[in-house]
Amino acid sequence: MALSVSDLPAMYTLLSNSLSGDESLRKPAESTLAQSENLPGFCSCLMEVITAKDLVSQADVRLMASLYFKNSINRYWRNKRDSSGLTKEEKSHLKQKLLSHLREENYQIALTLAVLISKIARIDYPREWPELFSVLAQQLQSADVLASHRIFMILFRTLKELSTKRLTSDQRNFADIASQFFDYSWRLWQSDMQTILNGFTSLVQTTNLNSSHDELHLTCERWFLCSKIIRQLIVSGFPSDEKSLQEVRPVKEVCPSLLKAIQSLLPFYSSFGEHYPKLFEFIRKACTKLMKILVAIQTRHPYSFGDQCVLPLVMDFCLNKIIDPEPEIMSFDKFLIQCMSMAKIVLECKEYKPVMTGRLIDENVVTLEQRKKNISGAVAGVLTSLLPNERVVLLCNVLIRRYFVLTASDLEEWHQNPEAFHHEQDAVLWSEKLRPCAEALYIVLFHNHTQLLGPVVVSILQEAMNGCPPSVTDITSGLLLKDAAYGAAAYIYYELSNYLSFKDWFNNALSLELTNDHPNMRIIHRKVALILGQWVSEIKDDTKRPVYCALIKLLQNRDLCVRLAASRSLYFHIEDAAFSQQEFSDLLPVCWKLSFKLVEDVQEFDSKVQVLNTISVLIAYVGDVIPYTDELVQFFQKSWEESSGESLLQIQLLTALRNFVIALGYKSPLCYPVLLPVLVSGLDVNSPDELLEDSMQLWEATISNAPSMVPQLLGYFPSLVDILERSFDHLKVAASITEGYIILGGTEFLSFHASSVAKLFDEVVGNVTDKGLLSILPVIDILIQCSPTDGPQLISSTLQKMIVICLTGDDRVPTSTAVKASAAATLARILVTNINFLAQLASEPSLLMLLQNAGFPAGENILLCLVDVWLDKVDNVNYIQKKTFGFALSIILTLRLPQVVDKLDQILSVCTSVILGGSEDTTEDESSSDSMSSSRPQFPSKEFRRRQQMKISDPINQLSLENSVKENLQTCASLHGEAFNTAMARMHPSALAQLKQALKMA
C-alpha cells in the first residue's frame, strides 16, 4: 500500500511520538515507522514534513524526518530483489524537491540533507541525475549567504563521496566536475577571504563588543566549506603529477594564496581570544585546515608544489614558525603540528631527492625519467638554499631544546595517569601530538644530514649530561634538557652509533642514572629504559648482562610509566636474534614475578596488551618454562577471566597460551586446567573471526604437543566440522588439526568420530580451490595410511570426487597439476593396501554419474585411466608417492586385461626409474604448529615423533618395489604369453638393461 499526501497528518504524529519520553507512545511509533520504510511514498511524505513551512518551528520533528529519510535512502534507493524500493517517478520527485529546498535554516537538518544528496549522487550521478551540478551552479549565481552556504555544504559532501569512486569513468566524471566548479569556487573563496579580513579589521577597531556577527560568522563557515571543496577539486580532480609530470595549474595559483590567508589570519589570533570566542575558534580551525590542505596538495602533486613560487614560500614560512614562533603561536599546538608535518613530508619526499642515473645515450630525447631527474635536481637545489648547514643545525637544536623538553602540564599529566602518559607519548600517531611530531621531523632531518648533525647531537648530549649529573634530584631545566637529549639519542640510534659508543655511554652515564632512586628520577629512568630498547642492535656481548640487569631494575621502579617502558624494551631484547639466554637465565624468576605483578597493577587495555606481549615472548624464547608452570597457569586463568568482552586482549592471550603449550611440549597437559576451558570458549562457531583464527591455532598446537588423547580433546572434534560448514577461511589450520587427530587418536578417534571425519572431507573436496585441496589431500592420505581397511570405506564419497579430479581435472596451471598428482597418489595407495576396494569403487554407479556430469566419456575403463594418470604424474610427486605409483603399476601387471601389455613399456620404465632413483631423504620438516621463531634449541614434538614412526611403519616404505615388480612381471608373462614376449621384445635395449639392473637380473 503506497503512502500519499493524505497520510501526512499520521506521519507527523508518528514522528512526534517517536520523540516522546513516554515509552508507550514511542515504541509503537518507532515500530510503525520501521514497517513503513519500504512502502512507496514513505520518503515523499518525509520530504513534505521536512519542507512544510508551517512546521519550521518544529525542528525536532523535521530533524527526525530527515534522519528516517537518510536511512531509507541508504536501504532502498538501489533497487533490490527482496524489496520494492523506490519507483523511478518517486526518485525523480525527491531529487527535484531536494534541489528546490536549499535555504534550510536549521543547520543539523541542512547537514543531514547534504549527506543524503551525496549518497544519492554516488548511485545516480551522472547517468540518472545529470543535472545535479548544473542546477547547483545555477542556484549559486543568485544565492544569498545562507543559500550559498547550504549549497557549498552539499557540494562538499557530494564531492567527497564521488572522489572515493575508483573506476576510470568515475574519475573522468570527477575531473569534469572539477573543471566546471573550480574557477567559481576559487573566486568566491578569494572574495569571502577579503570580506572576512575586512570584517575582522573592523572588529579590532570597534568599541562595541556586543554587536551581532551572525552574517560574518556564516561567511566564515561558507569560506571554510569552500576551502575544503577546493582541496577536494585539486587533490581528486587532477591526476597526480608524480606519474604524469603534467603541471597542475591550480597548485601554483592556490597554494601561495592559502599561505597568504594564513599569514593574514594569524595576527587576529591573539586579539580575538578574549572578546570573540567563536571567531577565535574559527581562526584556529581555519589556519590549521589551510596548512592541512597545503600538506594534502604537496602529497598528491609534489612536482607542481615544488615550483619556485610555492615550495620556497611555504617551507620558509613553516621553518620560521617552528624555529621562531610568535609568543601566542607557541601554544597553538595544532597549527605547529601542521607546520612540522609539512617540513617532514618535504624533507622525506622521494620526488625531491636527487636521482642518481647515468647519462642518456641519445641526449636529444628527453625521457620521463630524465624530466623527473631535472625537476628533482632543481627542487633539491631549492631545499639546499632554504636549509643551509647553519639553519639545519639551528632547527635540530630547537627541536631538541624546545619541543622535546617536558612541560609542567606534561609532568602533571604523568603524575595523574602514568599509563595514559606512557601510551600517549610513545604509542600515539606522530601527527596527533606536538612532541611526537617534533620527534618525527627530527628523525627525518637527522637522516638527511647525518654527517652534519651526528656531532651536534653528541655535543648536546654531552652538554646535558655535564650540566646534570646522576646525583641531581630536583626537576630542573638541566634535568629536563638531559631527558630531551636522551630522547634525541634514542630515536636515531642506528646513525648515531658511528659517533657514540654505547658501551662507554652505558658504563659512564646510563648505568649510574639507575643508582639514584629519587622519585623525580623517573623522568630520566623512563628515557634510560627507552634507550636500552632502541639501541638493542648496538649492545655487544660484553654489555648484554649489565643491560639485562638494568632492565630488571627498571621493572622494579615505583612508577608505572617507567615499568611499562622497561617491559617494552625487554620485549625488544628477548626477540632480538642476538639475545643471550645464558646471560639472562638467572634473571628469569624475578622477571616472571615482575611481569605478572605489572599485569596486575596496570588498568589500561593497551598496557595489558603490551605486557602480555612481553610475557608471550618470554615463554617463546627463554628456555625451560616448566618450573614456572603453576604461576603461568594461574596468570592465564586470571587474565582470561578478566578479558571477557575484549577480543583484542583475548587474541594476545591466545597467542601467549599457544607459545606456552609449545614451550611445554610433551608436558603440555600441565596447562590443561586453563587451556581446555579457553579452547571451549574460543572454538564457538559464533566467535569473532579474528578470535576463532587464534583459537584454532591454539587448538592445532594443543593436538601437536599432546602426549596422548584425552576425552576432552576427543570431544572437541565435531566443532571443526561446524566451523568449516560456516566458512573455509581457516581450512589450512583445520587440515593440520584433523591430521593431528588422526595421528594421535588412531582407531579410538575414528570409532568416535567416523561420521564427522567423512562429513568434513566430503564438505571440502569439490568445494574449495586448488590451494584448499592441497591442504586437505595429504590429510586424506594420512587417514588411508593409518586405516587402510576401514578408512577408504569411510570416505568413499570423497574418494569418488578424487577420481573425478584425476580423470577430468585441468592441467594448465601448476596448482591443478599438483592437486591431480596428490589425489592420484592417494588412490594408488588404496590400490596397494586395499586392492578390492578400489576395483569396487571404480564400478559404483554414483561414480559413473559424477564422471558423466563432468564430461568424462562413457564406457572407459576407470582403472586403466588412472594408470595413465599415474604414468603421467610420476615426475610431479615426492619419492614416497613415486614409490606408491610404482607399487600400484606393479599390481596392474597382474590384471587379465590386454591393454596392460600395451602399457607394459611405460609401466616398467616408471618402476625402473623409481627403483634406481634411490631412497627418500630421511629429514622432514616439522609441522607449522611446532615452529617458533625461537633462539633456544627445540626438541622434536610428540607429533613429529609420531610422524616419523608412521613413516617408518608405512607399508610403502617397508615393502620392496624390486621384489614386487619381479614377481608381478612373472605373473604378467604367464597371463599374456606371446603378447607379453612381443611387448618385451619392443623395449629399447637400454631400457631393458636398466630394468635388469633394477631387478638384479643376470
Order of alpha helices (4+ residues) and beta strands (2+ residues): alpha-alpha-alpha-alpha-alpha-alpha-alpha-alpha-alpha-alpha-alpha-alpha-alpha-alpha-alpha-alpha-alpha-alpha-alpha-alpha-alpha-alpha-alpha-alpha-alpha-alpha-alpha-alpha-alpha-alpha-alpha-alpha-alpha-alpha-alpha-alpha-alpha-alpha-alpha-alpha-alpha-alpha-alpha-alpha-alpha-alpha-alpha-alpha-alpha-alpha-alpha-alpha-alpha
